[in-house]
Amino acid sequence: MNSEQIIGLDNAHVLHTYGRNPLALTQGSGLTAYSPEGKPYLDFTSGIGVTSLGFCNPAWVAAVSQQAAALQHTSNLYYTAPCAQLAAKLCARTGLDKVFFANSGAEANEGAIKAARKYSVDKYGPGRHKVITLVNSFHGRTVMTLTATGQDVFHNYFGPFNEGFAYAPAGDLDALTALVDHTTCAVMLELVQGEGGVMALAPDYVAAVRALCKEKDLLLIVDEVQTGVGRTGKFLCCEHYGFVPDIVTLAKGLGGGLPIGAVLMTDAVAAGMTPGTHGSTYGGNPVACAGANVVLDTLTDEFLHKTDALAQQLRAGLEKLPHVKGLSGIGLMVGIDFADGIKAADVLAACREKGLLVLTAKTRLRLLPPLVLTAQDVDACLEILGGVLAEMPAPAAE
Ligand SMILES: Cc1ncc(COP(=O)(O)O)c(C=O)c1O
């Protein structure tokens, strides 16, 4: 099928809940994806933070194909090696004790909230169920994770929404403290708000939230669905902030391109999650886990150290481009603010025309390149983006 046929067929039959780019992609290798007509695109999106090893990484393809040919699914009524191995690697890498596997970020966050409430009910009895999240957060699209998402724009149409959530402005410790009462069981946050505009939380604020959680025995849930698995230069973004939370959620980059989510927790939290308390037909699927095992084996500390150097090269280059007012985020989770009235959506469209795929987050341009990028990929991105920005109309005279 050519681009026109694919786009026409999709538009006729797929629900229009996405603002798709007018672009079909049929194959890819490394950081390059190709349209049906063979036009190459340099990918600085990773499928929104998913294809951490790029397109069709040979080791990932081999592991996934071999597992698909050996045993594609068993259900969670039986044990499989890829699932057990992945859980062991995740625990060793993060310092957490147990893993529940789901299929997406939203599902992982649902599991995290359930685990936090169960811990609280077991220890303190019913009624201690409130989860405090941050204004401008994003935690997913299921009804509970939409409710957890601290953006009013997501709290329309689909009500009634769940009880038991409250929202504190990021960075405002007093506001968060004021929300804590005898019904509160957990605080849930992203260390870098991704969909909210690539906004990193201040380390002293996070340290104070941790101290508050410890004092009140509230569980601290860190949503690392977008920040996790090497995206910020460390395996968990928590490592930049110097702590191990009670619960961490992962998805996106963990699978390298197949659907997977994970809820990691301490033994104290895991103790309540006994048989029957939670489940998923597909969670821990051996094919998805086989791919994720390759992702984990590839993203060693040494590898991430090199990735971090490339992130610095990218950031240094971006700062010098025309109309760039400032950068946000950590590592390869980059937000770009423009001056002179330049709109991120216009930059995205112009980059796509020139063969570079980028994202937006709120008013910012957002880059989430695969973690296997090279110095040449960074240079190519800077050249295209720099060219696009140089051609943007000059600011209107006052
Ligand atoms: C921080 C965060 N949490 C949760 C989600 C939801 O993940 P999924 O789309 O896999 O359900 C996202 C997706 O963008 C996210 O960025």
The ligand as an SDF file (V2000), in Angstrom:
LIG
                    3D

 16 16  0  0  0  0  0  0  0  0999 V2000
    4.3300    9.6220   32.8790 C   0  0  0  0  0  0  0  0  0  0  0  0
    3.3350    8.7870   32.1370 C   0  0  0  0  0  0  0  0  0  0  0  0
    2.5640    7.9380   32.8150 N   0  0  0  0  0  0  0  0  0  0  0  0
    1.6670    7.1530   32.1960 C   0  0  0  0  0  0  0  0  0  0  0  0
    1.4940    7.2060   30.8320 C   0  0  0  0  0  0  0  0  0  0  0  0
    0.4990    6.3130   30.1610 C   0  0  0  0  0  0  0  0  0  0  0  0
    1.1710    5.3040   29.4720 O   0  0  0  0  0  0  0  0  0  0  0  0
    0.3770    4.3850   28.4130 P   0  0  0  0  0  0  0  0  0  0  0  0
    0.0480    5.2740   27.2590 O   0  0  0  0  0  0  0  0  0  0  0  0
    1.3560    3.3080   28.0730 O   0  0  0  0  0  0  0  0  0  0  0  0
   -0.8260    3.8690   29.1060 O   0  0  0  0  0  0  0  0  0  0  0  0
    2.2880    8.0930   30.0780 C   0  0  0  0  0  0  0  0  0  0  0  0
    2.1030    8.2070   28.6250 C   0  0  0  0  0  0  0  0  0  0  0  0
    2.4930    9.1530   27.9940 O   0  0  0  0  0  0  0  0  0  0  0  0
    3.2320    8.9020   30.7470 C   0  0  0  0  0  0  0  0  0  0  0  0
    4.0030    9.7590   30.0840 O   0  0  0  0  0  0  0  0  0  0  0  0
  1  2  1  0
  2  3  1  0
  2 15  2  0
  3  4  2  0
  4  5  1  0
  5  6  1  0
  5 12  2  0
  6  7  1  0
  7  8  1  0
  8  9  2  0
  8 10  1  0
  8 11  1  0
 12 13  1  0
 12 15  1  0
 13 14  2  0
 15 16  1  0
M  END
$$$$
